[in-house]
Each structure stands twice: as structure tokens, then as C-alpha cells.
């Protein structure tokens, strides 16, 4: 049980890292070195949470949904911030969000061991 909590905490640690990434990108004059560092931390935590969940056999439906939601939050926050700085075309934000709306969501496909998904 503690491993499930730790893996999900690692997943959720990307939320404050994303907010820090966004803040650096929007308010720092030269944000590129801090943003590269934060991006690397976000990528490593994304890699490790899945790797650890598989290694310790603690894959859950909740963890899978959290992972996708946090990844999507980072993508939208990064694209919106880059767009605000003029480094990413704003019209592409629609294209970034659209594929997520096209895919139907079937919770039974990602649930394992009858793990309930937190709504």
C-alpha cells in the first residue's frame, strides 16, 4: 500500500513542477536554463513513476488516470505559457487539446484488480 502512495505521490509531484515551469517561463527574463532543468525533472519523474509501478506491481486505475491528467496539465500549461511569450502559435493549443476529446474514455480498460477510479 505504501508503494502505491509513493508512486502516486511521484506522479502528483509533477503538478508543482509544472507550476514552477510555467512561472519561470512567464516571469523570468531569461527562463531557458531553469525551464530545461524543470523539464528534465518532469520527464524523469514521468519515466520513474511508470517504471516503479511496473517493477513493484502497483499499477492501478487511479494511477493511470492521474498520470494522463498530470501529463495533459503539463502539455497545456507549457504550450499556453510558450504561446504567451510568442514562442508557440496560439492556434495550436486547439490542436493540442482536440485529440484528447476525440478518444473515448473507457475506465474498465485501464482498471486492474477492480481498483476504483477516483472521480
N, C-alpha and C positions, 0 to 999 in steps of 0.2 A: 504493500500500500504506500509506503514512504517513497518507493521508487516512482510510482505513478505521479505522486505530488511533485517530486523533484523534476521529472521530465516536463510536466505541465508548467511548472514554475519557470523552467528554462525557456519554454515556448513563450510564456507571457512576459519574460524579460525583454523581448523584442519590442514591446509597446513603449516603455520609457526610452529605449534606444532609438526608436523611430521618432519620438517626440524631440529628443536631443538632436537627431539628424536634421529634422525639419527646422528647429530653432537655429542651429548653426547655419544652415543654408539660407535662411531668410534674413538673419540679423548680423551675420559676421561679414566684414568687408572682403576677406579672402578665406572662404569657407572650405576650400578643397581638401587640405590635409586633414582637418578634423572630420570632414564628411567621409573621406576614404577610410579613415580609421573606424568610424562608426559603422560604415557599410560592411567592412571586414568583420567586425564583431557580430553584426546582424546575420551575415552569411554563415559564420562559424556556428552561432547558436542554432540557426535553422538546420544546419547539417547535423550537429550533435544531438538535437532533441529526437530526430528520427532514428539516428544510429543507436542511441541509448535505449529508446523504446523497443527497438527490434532486438537488441542484444539482451536486455533483461526481460523480454517477453511481457511488456506492459503496454502494448498498443491498445488504445481504447477509442471508441467512437467520439468521445468528448475531446480527446487529444487530437484526433484527426481534424475535427471541426475547428478547434482552436488554432491549429497550425495554419489551416487555409485562411481563416479570418484574419489572423495576425499578418500573414504574408500579403493578403489583399490590402490591409490597412497600410502596410509599408509602401506598397506599389502606388496606391492612390496619394498618400502623403508626399512621397518623393516626387511623383510626377506633378502634383499641384504646386509644390514648392519650386521645382525647376521651371515650371511654366510661369510662376510669378516673377522669377528672376530673368525670364526671357530666354532660358536655355532649353526649353521644351515647348513644342507647339501646343497651345491650349486645346485645340480641337481634338488632339489625340487622346485627351482624357476620356472622351466619349468612347473611343475605340478601345481604351484600356478597360473600361467598366462593362462594355457591351457583352463580351464573351462570357462573363460570369453570369449574366442574366439569361443567356441562351441555354445554359446547361441546366437541365432539371436536377433537383436535389432529391436524392433517394437515401435517407438515413440508414435504411436497412443494408445497403451495400457496403457501408463502412463500419457498421457496428460489429463488435466482436464479443463473444461471451455474454450476450444480452446486456451490454453496458448501456445504460440510458444516456441519451444526449441531453446536455443542459440546454434548455431553450434560450 
